[in-house]
Amino acid sequence: MKKVFTNNRKKLWSKLDEDSITLIFAGEAPYKSADETYIFTPNRNFYYLTGIDSQKMILMLVKTNSKVEETLFIQKNDPFMARWTGEKMSVEEVRQISGIENIKFVDELEETFGSILDRSKIDDLCLDLERQEFNISMATSQRFAKAVMERYPYLRIKNIFHEMSNLRLIKSEEEIALIREAIDITDNGIKALMKNSKVGMREYELEAYFDFVLKSAGVTDYAFPTIAACGKNATTLHYDKNKGDLQDDKLILFDLGAQYKYYNADISRTFPVNGKFTERQKQVYNVVLKAQEAVIKIAKPGIMFSVLNETAKKVLADGCIELGLIKEVNELPKYYFHGVSHYLGLDTHDVGNRNIKLKAGIVLTNEPGLYIEEENIGIRIEDDLLITEYGCENLSKQIIKSVEEIEKFMA
């Protein structure tokens, strides 16, 4: 994978302004309570460029005279703390993974940064300044930007997040292979759920079978917290309690995914707790499945991202009219109120501009649903699609999903 991370940095080089410094921070685990921290996960842009998943590291790219100098700042090993928390990554380990030869320690960053500004004509400082909400805590990169503006007011601060998002939008063969592996592991976990579903269990009890399969496959994290929602609970889009009972003649909706080497699967399957759909459940399920198949049929390069959702909405609206749920197309939001797709990759809701035409190499989800609270029916069917040169490939096509396949398997 070293070649992959090296190529990722080279793709970024051409996007960098002349006479600029770019800093990408790995981040660090925030405190959870008292002296306990959350499990560390690297900033995905840092990981995309380095392949390193150790905290408090910093990548520096200096572009002058049309050349880019790469430096990676890492933590020094502390023999005393190593007895408590383990050894830090060595210089040679970092070089082998990232392909970056010039390695320094993080306590040298400020001196190195100041020296470069003193001896070189640097106009721009580029940082990953992603900020999803106004009032969230400042990230390390944002705090650094504030400090730099006080000390070097002539520098222009630029946000490189959107350039990184554009690079990450198109997946390499190696990235697609990792997503396929995450999907395969997820498939095995879904089979374990269907095999072990029993009336009277709790949602979290059945969920545990999925957890076991993932841990057995060496997966240490999930694409996102699993949604296990039975009956009426499945009509809440992001239901997160997973404490309800598995009831006879009810459906259970699972939205889940393995994370493999930081690349994610995102799959939804809905099946009957007792292994047998009622006639009404079949009717609703097949409308959702028809919408999903319609999206697969039209997903290809040149199609606007928004067309995917419009296609799903048309099928779902017609289906809801046939089901007697609505009389007019504009009533659909009562039963379908989310988009049918989002990008998938290093983040489950992966980065990238959605106001574009699709391109080969994009991986995205296909997840129509219907949520009928008055009937205690919530159904979502989700697969992961790769946009190819002439159409799309369903990367999760092996995961059973038709009514007939599900009933046969669960029998």
N, C-alpha and C positions, 0 to 999 in steps of 0.2 A: 504493500500500500504506500510505501515511501514515495514511489513515482507519482501516485495519484495526488498526494498532498503537495508535492513539488510542482506538478502541473497546475493545480488549483492556484497556487501563488503566482505562477507565470501568467495565468489568465487575468489575474488582478493587476499585474504590472502595467498593462496597456491602459488601464482605467485611471491610473494615478497621475496626478498633475506633476509637471516638472517642478523641481525645487520644493519638494514636499516631504514631510515625515508622516507616516501612518503608524498608529499604535492600535493594536487589538489586544484586549485584556481577556485572560482566561476566566476571570471571576473567582469567587470563593464562596464556600458554603455559609449561608446566613445562620445566625443563632435561632434555635427552636425554643428552648426553655433552659433557664439556668446556664450550665456550661455545655449543654447538648446542642449540637448543630444538626441541620438537615444534611442528608447525604449530598455530597458534592456532585454536580453535573456541569460540564464545561460550557462556556459560551459557545454556541454552535458555529459562529463565524470563526472563532479562534480554532476550534477543532477542525473545521473544513480546510483551514489553511495550514495546519500543523500536524494533525493526527494525535495531539497530546491531550490527555484528559486529567492533567494534574493542575491543582489550583494555584492562584497567585502568580502565574507566569504571564509574560508580555511579549508579543511579537512586534518588532520594529522594522519597518520598511522605509528606507531613505532613497528617494529618487532624485538624482542630479546628473546632468550631462547624459540624459537618456539611459542611465544605468541604475539598477536597483541594488542596494546593499541590504542584506537580510541579517538581522540579529534577533536571537531569542534569549530573553532574560528568564532565568529559572531560579528556584529556591536553593539556597545552600543547605547541605545536609548538616543536621545537628545531632551528634552522636548521643547526647543525653535524651532528646525528644524521640530519637529513633527507637529507643527501648519502649516507648509508650505508643507511638503512632506509626512506626515503621520508617524505613529509609526513604529519603527523597530520591527522585530520579537522578541518575548520574548524567554527566555531560555526554558520555558516549551513548547511553540509552536514548537521550533526546535527539542526538544526531542521527541515529539509526532509524528512528521512527519518522522524524520530520524531514530529513535531508538538509537541514540547516547546519552549516559548519560553524558559524560565528556564534558562540555561546558565552553569555555573561550572566552575572547574578543580579537579582532584582534590586539589591541595594546599590547597584551601579547605574541604575536607570537615570536618576536625576542628573548625575555628573555627566553621563554620556549625552543626554538630551541637551544640556546646557552647552557642552563642548561643541556639538554639531551646529547649534544655532550661532555660536560665537565664530566659528571658522567657515561656515557655509552660508550662502544666500538662500535661506529657507523662507518661503512665503506662506505656506499652508500647513496646517496640522489637521490630518484626517483621522477621525475617530468613529467608532461604531456607537452612535448616539440614539439607538432605538429607544423609544419611550412610548408605551402603549396608552398610558393615561397621565393626565396632568399631575395628579397628586401622589403618584407612587414614589418610593424612595429613590434617591439618586444612585445610579450605578457608578462603578469605579471610574469608567470613562468620562462620565459627566462631572464627577468631582475633579478629575484631572483637568478637564477643559476649563473649569472655573479657576483652578489654581494657575493654569498657564495664562489665562487672559489677564490676571493681575500682574504677572511677571513679564509677559511678552505681549503687550497690547497691540503690537503691529502685526502679529500673526493672524491669519484668517483661519477660523475654525470651520471645518467642513465635515458633514455627516456622510460617512462612507457606507452606511447601512443599506441604502437602496442599491448601490452598485453591487454589494455582496449578495443582495437578494436576487438580482438579475443573473448573477453567475450561478447561484445555487438552483435556480429554476430549472435549468436543463441538466438532467442527470447523466453522468458518465456510465459506461458499461459496468464498472466496478460498483458504483452506487446502486444501480438497478439489481445487481446480483445480491447485494446485502438486503435490499427490500424484499426480494424473492425469498431469501432465507427467513426473514422475520415473518413473512406470510405463511411459509411452510410450518414453522413452529406454532403459529397461531391456529392453523388448520388442525394440527394434532390436539391442541387445547380445546377447540370447539367440539371435536369428536368425543373427547372425554366428558364434556358437559352433557352432550346428548345421551351418551351411554349411561350416565349416572343420575339423570334427572328422575326424581321421585316426588310424588305428592306428599306434602307434610314437611319437606325440608325447608330450611331458610335460604334466602337468596345467597347469603354469604357462604353457606355450607356447600352449595353447588359451585359457586365461584372458586372455592378452594381446589377443586379438581383442575381447573385451568391453571391456577398458580403452581400446582405441583408439576404439571407438564412443562411449564416454562422453566422452573428452577431445575428440573431434571435435564433440560436441554442446555443448561449453562447460561440462561438469560437472567440477568441481575436487575433489570428494570423493565417497566412497562411503557408502552407508547403514551399511556395516560391511565388514570385510575379506572378500573373496570366498572362499567355500568351493568348491573344485574337487576332487571326490573320486571316483576311479574304482574300481570293483570293491569289494574289501573295505574300502578307505578310507572308503567311503560309509556304512559301518555305525557309524562314529564320528560322533556328532551334530555336534560343533563341530571337526571335522578342519580343521587350519589349515596344514599343510605345503605342500600343492599341488605336490609334487615327484615324484609317482608317474607310472608309464607308462600310456598309454592302450592298453589291451589289446583284442584282437579278441574278440568275443562278450561283452564286458563293458559294463555301464552306467556312465555318469558322471553324478554328481549335482552340480548347480550351485545354490548358495544365494547370492543376490546382490541388489544393488539400487543404483540411482543415487540420489544426494542432489541435489535441485534446490532452490536457494534455502533450504537447510536442511530441506526436507521430503523424506521418505524413501519409497522403494519397497522392498518386501521380497518377493522372488519366488524360488521354488524350481522347477526343472525337472530331470527325470531322463530321459536319452535314451541309446540305444545308440551306442557309439563308432563302429561301422561302419554305422549307419543302419538296422539291422534287429534287432528284438527277437527273442529266442528264445521258444519257447512258454512256458517257465517264467517268464521275465521278464514276458511279457504277463499271465500269470495273477496274479502278485503286483502288477504295476502297476495292473491294473484293480480290484483290491481297494482299493488306496489311493485311486484315483480315485473309486470308489463312496462311500468314507467322506467324501471332500471334497465330493462332490455332496450327500450327506445333510446336511452342516453348512450348506451354502448354502441348502438347502430350509427349514431350521428357524430360521435366524438372523433375528430380527426384534425390535422393541421388546417389552419385557415378559418376555423369556426371560432366565433367569439365565445369566451368563457361563459358569458351570461346566457348564451343560447342553450347550454346544458340544462340550466334550471327552468328556462321557459319550456323546453321540451318535456321535462318531467311534470311540470305543472299542468300542461295540456292533457296528458294522459291521466293524471290523478284527478283532475277536475271532471273529465268525462266519466271516469270510473266512479267517482263519488255521486254523480247524478244517477248513474245506473244502480248504484247501491241504495239510492233513496236518501242519501245523507244531505244533499243540497239540491237546489233547483236551478241556480245560476252559477256560472263559472266564477264570478267574483266573490262567491261565498267560500271558496276553497281554503283561505287562511284559517278558517275555524278548525280545520283538520290537518293542514300542512302549512308550516310557518317558518321553515328554515331553508337554506340553500341546499342544492343537491350535491355540491362539490366543494372541495378545498384542495390545495396542493398538499403533497405528502413527501417527506424526506427526512432530514435530520430533525425537523420539528414535525409533530403530527399535523398541526395546522401550519404548514410550511410557508416560508416567506415567498414573496413574489407578487407583482402587480396583476390583479385579476381583471383589469380593464384592457385586456389584450386578446389577440387571436391566438389560439392554441398552436404550439410548435412541437415538432418531434423531440422526444426526450423529456417532456413534462410527465410527471406522475401525479395523478389526482384521484380523489375518491368519487364514488358514484353511490349516493345514499338517499334515495327517496324514502318517504315514510308516510304513514297515516296514523293519527292519534285521536281515537274516538272515546273520549272520556266517559260518555253516558253508556257505552257498551263495554267498558273495561278492556278495550283492545288498543294496544299500541304496537305498531309493526314498523320496523326499519330493516331494510336489506342493503348491505353496503359491501362493495368490492373496491379494489384498487386497480386503476387503469393506467397503462403506459401509452402515451400518444406516440404512434409510430409514423413512418413516412407517409403511409397511405390511409391510416385509420387508427385503431387502437388495439391493444392487447389487454385482456383481462388477466392481470397477474394472479388473481385469486380464483380463477375459474374452477380449480379443483375442489373448492370448498362447497359441499352439497348445499343446495338452497331451494330446489323445487319442493312442492308439497309432497309429491310422490317419493322423491329421494329421501326426504327427512323422515317420513313415516316408515319407509322400508328400513332405513338405518336404525331408527329407534326401536323397531320391532325386534 
